[in-house]
Amino acid sequence: MPPEADTDSVIQRKLAVARDEGQGAPRSILRAMRLGLARAAADTLDLSMTVIGATQCRRSQDGLQDTVPQDRLYVLLSGPDGLLGGACFDRVCVTSVIQQQTMGTVFTVSGNERPFTGTDAAMIAPLIDAFLPRAKDLSEAPVDRLCLDGYQFAARADDRRNLILSMEYESFRLFDLTVEIGGGVAQGQITLILPDQPEPKEAAPDGLGEMSGLEKSFGVMRAELTAVISRVQLPLAAFAGMQPGDLLPLIGDKLDKTEVLTIEGQRIAVARLGQCRGMRALRLNERLPELEPPNPDAGFSEHGTPDATALTLVDPDIIEHTSSVEIAADTLDSGSARAVPPVAEVEQNFAHLSPEQAVAEISELAGLPAGSDELDPAG
């Protein structure tokens, strides 16, 4: 066998081993982006766009200030669970996409330094919405698919600062793509900023499936609460004359006494109003609200003003089965019993009598004859 044949067989075996090893490893996210961007540009814009260089890195929220490039078209991407991502396109990419959509071909991009507008963002939106889903479908690693899942064009950010302030996640993955446009006519830069979500957890062991389902059910429940900072009373004329942008004065410092109300208007907690990661937030007060001091006037009736029970006169000759009665001992011998009302009722009955009438009434209740005087020593 000639030496050339041995060399060819060795090279073929090495290439076969490399192909077998490559088939066993999952497709990287950079390769998925390269394939996804080329297919999205061809299918959506009929434009040749090839990734000739790609890098990725991880940055914290504070580290975005030194990483996001300057002088780009900044676009916000809406993701699942309220997450926000971002995309940056240089002037070459934006101009090439607009030329392809308006004139059907890409020319040499001039150095025009006009500011980017919302129209530029709207022209680039179809490419974004087609690129990210294709890259996600081509990714094989679960963490890469989660990073690209569910993102689409949301709005244009006014500048670099607003884009960074909108990023409210702890860690991000930045992808810098160098693209060749129109078969080499132009070359541009695309930067993607996506939240770096943790790897999905493994399936729960046997016996914990019901608990996991219960937790998911609680996770989708929605509770609406209303925070009331202050209550202001305005005349109807002032309220009717209010215009958008008018301010309402707050009386006193109420931020640490914000009321939390349910959807039915019931007060359930008192909280302090503040901010968390650039968004308004409430922190429940750790100390319970102090109890109000007892009202000294509660249950107090003015002296000399009888209450409702004092206005009801009880006849001493009528026996109530619900009230206790006393039987005079000196009347038992005569075979008749006289009901004596309780002391409280007697006092109530005498409240409307004159002193002479009261003495006569007491004598009668005691069994004394009219006009008698037990204290008279002559009797």
C-alpha positions in Angstrom: 0.0 0.0 0.0 1.5 3.4 -0.9 2.3 5.9 1.9 -0.2 8.3 0.6 -3.0 5.8 1.2 -1.9 5.3 4.8 -1.9 9.1 5.4 -5.4 9.4 4.0 -6.8 6.6 6.1 -5.3 8.1 9.3 -6.8 11.5 8.5 -10.2 9.9 7.8 -10.1 8.0 11.1 -9.3 11.2 13.0 -12.1 13.1 11.3 -14.6 10.3 12.1 -13.6 10.3 15.7 -14.0 14.1 15.8 -17.5 13.8 14.3 -18.5 11.1 16.8 -17.3 13.3 19.7 -19.1 16.3 18.3 -22.4 14.4 18.0 -22.2 13.5 21.7 -21.8 17.1 22.9 -24.8 19.4 23.0 -24.9 22.3 20.5 -23.5 25.5 22.1 -25.6 28.6 22.4 -23.2 30.6 20.2 -23.6 28.1 17.4 -27.3 28.1 17.8 -27.3 31.9 17.5 -25.2 31.7 14.4 -27.6 29.3 12.7 -30.7 31.0 14.0 -29.7 34.5 12.9 -28.8 33.3 9.3 -32.1 31.5 9.0 -34.2 34.3 10.5 -32.6 37.0 8.2 -33.1 34.8 5.1 -36.7 33.8 5.9 -37.9 37.2 7.2 -36.0 39.8 5.1 -34.5 37.7 2.3 -31.2 39.0 3.5 -27.8 37.2 3.8 -26.5 37.7 7.4 -23.7 35.5 8.6 -22.1 35.4 12.1 -18.4 35.5 11.6 -17.5 36.0 15.3 -19.3 35.4 18.5 -18.4 35.7 22.2 -20.3 35.6 25.5 -19.7 36.7 29.0 -21.5 37.0 32.3 -22.0 40.3 34.1 -23.7 41.5 37.2 -26.2 44.3 37.1 -23.6 46.8 38.2 -21.2 45.5 35.6 -23.4 46.4 32.7 -22.2 50.0 32.9 -18.8 49.0 31.6 -19.9 46.4 29.1 -22.9 47.8 27.1 -21.5 49.5 24.0 -22.0 53.2 23.2 -23.9 54.8 20.2 -26.2 52.0 19.3 -29.9 51.4 18.7 -31.1 50.1 22.1 -34.1 47.8 22.2 -35.9 46.3 25.2 -36.9 42.7 25.1 -39.9 41.4 27.1 -39.5 37.9 28.6 -41.4 35.5 30.8 -42.4 36.3 34.4 -41.8 40.1 33.7 -38.1 39.7 33.0 -36.5 42.2 30.6 -33.6 41.8 28.2 -31.9 44.1 25.8 -30.4 44.2 22.3 -28.0 46.7 20.8 -27.5 47.2 17.0 -24.8 49.3 15.5 -25.6 51.7 12.6 -24.4 49.3 9.9 -26.9 46.6 10.9 -29.8 49.1 11.2 -29.0 50.8 7.9 -28.6 47.4 6.1 -31.9 46.1 7.4 -33.7 49.3 6.3 -32.1 49.2 2.9 -33.1 45.6 2.4 -36.7 46.3 3.4 -37.1 49.4 1.3 -34.9 48.8 -1.8 -34.5 45.1 -1.7 -30.7 45.2 -1.6 -27.8 46.3 0.6 -25.5 49.1 -0.5 -22.3 50.4 1.1 -23.2 52.0 4.4 -22.2 55.7 4.7 -21.1 57.4 7.9 -24.4 59.1 8.5 -24.6 60.0 12.2 -28.3 60.8 12.4 -29.9 59.9 15.8 -31.9 56.6 16.0 -35.7 56.8 16.0 -38.6 54.7 16.9 -39.0 53.9 13.2 -35.6 52.3 13.2 -36.6 50.1 16.1 -39.9 49.1 14.4 -37.9 48.1 11.2 -35.5 45.9 13.2 -38.3 44.2 15.3 -39.2 41.5 12.8 -35.6 40.3 12.7 -35.5 40.1 16.6 -38.8 38.2 16.8 -37.7 35.7 14.2 -34.1 35.3 15.5 -34.6 34.5 19.2 -37.2 31.7 18.8 -35.0 29.9 16.2 -31.9 30.2 18.3 -33.8 28.7 21.3 -35.1 25.8 19.2 -31.6 25.1 17.9 -30.0 25.1 21.4 -29.7 21.8 23.1 -28.5 22.6 26.7 -31.5 23.2 29.0 -29.9 26.3 30.6 -29.3 27.8 27.1 -32.9 27.1 26.0 -34.1 28.7 29.2 -32.0 31.8 28.6 -33.5 32.3 25.1 -37.1 31.2 25.9 -40.0 33.7 25.5 -38.1 36.9 24.6 -39.5 39.3 21.9 -39.4 42.9 20.9 -41.0 45.3 23.5 -39.9 48.9 22.9 -37.1 51.2 22.0 -34.9 52.5 24.9 -34.1 56.2 24.5 -30.5 55.8 25.4 -27.9 53.5 27.0 -28.6 54.7 30.5 -32.3 53.9 30.3 -31.5 50.5 28.9 -29.2 49.7 31.8 -31.7 51.0 34.4 -34.4 48.8 33.0 -32.3 45.7 33.6 -33.5 44.5 37.1 -32.0 41.0 37.4 -29.0 39.9 39.4 -26.8 38.4 36.6 -26.9 38.7 32.8 -25.4 36.9 29.8 -24.0 39.2 27.1 -23.6 37.9 23.6 -21.5 39.9 21.1 -22.0 38.9 17.5 -20.0 40.1 14.5 -22.1 39.7 11.4 -21.4 39.9 7.7 -24.3 41.4 5.7 -25.1 41.0 2.1 -22.4 38.5 1.2 -19.6 40.8 2.5 -21.0 44.2 1.5 -21.2 45.4 5.1 -20.1 44.2 8.5 -21.9 45.1 11.8 -22.2 44.3 15.5 -25.1 43.0 17.5 -25.1 42.7 21.3 -27.7 40.7 23.3 -28.3 41.1 27.0 -30.4 38.4 28.6 -31.0 37.4 32.3 -28.8 34.5 33.4 -31.4 32.2 34.9 -30.3 29.2 36.9 -30.5 25.7 35.6 -33.9 24.1 35.9 -34.3 21.9 38.9 -34.4 18.1 38.5 -37.7 16.3 38.8 -38.9 15.7 42.4 -38.4 12.2 43.8 -41.3 9.8 44.1 -43.7 10.8 46.8 -43.1 14.6 46.3 -45.0 15.0 43.1 -48.2 16.1 44.9 -46.3 18.7 47.0 -44.7 20.1 43.8 -48.1 20.4 42.1 -49.5 22.1 45.2 -46.7 24.6 45.2 -47.3 25.3 41.5 -50.9 25.9 42.2 -50.1 28.4 44.9 -47.6 30.1 42.6 -50.2 31.0 40.1 -52.7 32.4 42.6 -53.1 36.1 42.4 -53.8 38.4 45.3 -54.6 42.1 44.7 -53.8 44.5 47.5 -54.1 48.3 47.6 -51.7 50.6 49.4 -53.3 53.8 50.7 -50.7 56.5 51.5 -53.1 59.2 52.8 -56.8 60.2 52.6 -57.4 63.7 51.3 -60.7 65.5 51.3 -61.3 68.1 48.6 -64.3 70.3 47.7 -66.2 69.1 44.7 -65.3 72.3 42.8 -61.6 71.7 43.3 -61.9 68.0 42.3 -63.8 68.9 39.1 -61.2 71.4 38.1 -58.2 69.0 38.4 -56.1 68.4 35.3 -53.5 65.7 34.5 -50.3 66.6 36.3 -51.9 68.3 39.3 -50.5 67.4 42.7 -52.4 66.5 45.8 -50.9 67.7 49.1 -50.2 65.0 51.7 -50.7 66.1 55.3 -48.0 64.8 57.6 -45.5 62.0 57.1 -47.6 59.1 56.0 -45.0 56.9 54.2 -44.4 54.8 57.2 -48.1 54.4 58.0 -49.3 53.2 54.6 -52.4 51.1 54.9 -52.7 47.8 53.0 -56.3 47.0 51.9 -57.8 43.9 50.4 -59.9 44.0 47.3 -62.9 44.4 49.6 -61.4 47.5 51.2 -60.6 45.8 54.5 -57.4 47.0 56.3 -55.1 44.0 57.0 -51.7 45.6 57.7 -49.7 48.8 58.0 -46.5 49.1 56.0 -43.7 51.5 55.0 -43.5 52.7 51.4 -40.1 52.5 49.7 -38.2 51.1 46.7 -36.6 47.8 45.8 -34.5 47.4 42.7 -35.9 50.6 41.2 -39.6 49.6 41.8 -42.0 50.7 44.4 -42.2 48.3 47.3 -43.9 47.9 50.7 -42.3 46.6 53.9 -44.7 45.5 56.6 -44.1 47.1 59.9 -42.7 44.7 62.4 -44.3 46.3 65.4 -48.0 46.0 65.8 -50.0 49.3 65.9 -50.5 50.5 69.5 -53.9 50.1 71.0 -56.0 53.2 71.3 -56.4 54.4 74.8 -59.8 53.7 76.3 -62.3 56.5 75.9 -63.2 57.9 79.3 -66.6 58.9 78.0 -67.5 55.5 76.8 -70.6 54.2 78.6 -70.8 57.4 80.7 -74.2 59.0 81.2 -74.5 62.5 82.6 -75.5 62.7 86.2 -79.2 63.5 86.6 -80.0 62.1 83.1 -81.7 58.7 83.6 -81.1 56.0 81.1 -83.8 54.0 79.4 -84.2 51.6 82.3 -84.7 54.4 84.8 -87.6 55.7 82.8 -89.5 52.5 83.3 -91.4 52.6 86.6 -92.1 49.2 88.3 -95.4 48.8 90.2 -94.5 47.3 93.6 -97.8 45.4 93.6 -96.8 43.5 90.4 -94.5 40.5 90.8 -92.2 39.8 87.9 -91.1 36.2 87.6 -87.7 37.2 86.3 -86.9 39.4 89.3 -86.3 38.4 92.9 -88.9 39.4 95.5 -88.8 39.7 99.3 -91.7 38.8 101.5 -92.3 41.0 104.6 -92.0 38.9 107.7 -94.7 40.8 109.6 -97.3 39.9 106.9 -96.9 36.2 107.1 -99.2 35.8 110.2 -102.1 37.5 108.5 -102.0 34.9 105.7 -101.2 37.4 103.0 -97.8 38.1 101.4 -96.8 41.4 99.9 -94.2 41.6 97.2 -91.4 44.0 98.0 -89.5 45.1 95.0 -85.7 45.2 95.0 -83.9 48.2 96.4 -82.8 49.4 93.0 -86.4 49.5 91.8 -87.6 51.3 95.0 -85.0 54.0 94.5 -86.1 54.4 90.9 -89.8 54.7 92.0 -89.0 57.3 94.6 -86.9 59.5 92.2 -90.1 61.3 91.0 -91.8 61.7 94.4 -91.6 64.7 96.8 -90.2 64.1 100.3 -93.6 63.9 101.9 -94.8 61.4 99.3 -91.7 59.4 99.7 -92.1 59.2 103.5 -95.7 58.0 103.1 -94.7 55.4 100.5 -91.9 54.0 102.8 -94.3 53.8 105.7 -96.8 51.9 103.6 -94.1 49.5 102.5 -93.0 48.9 106.1 -96.6 48.1 107.2 -96.9 51.3 109.4 -100.2 53.0 109.6 -100.5 56.4 108.1 -99.3 59.2 110.4 -97.5 56.9 112.8 -94.0 57.7 114.1 -91.9 54.9 115.5 -89.3 57.3 116.8 -91.8 59.1 119.0 -90.9 58.1 122.6 -94.5 58.9 123.7 -95.8 56.1 121.5 
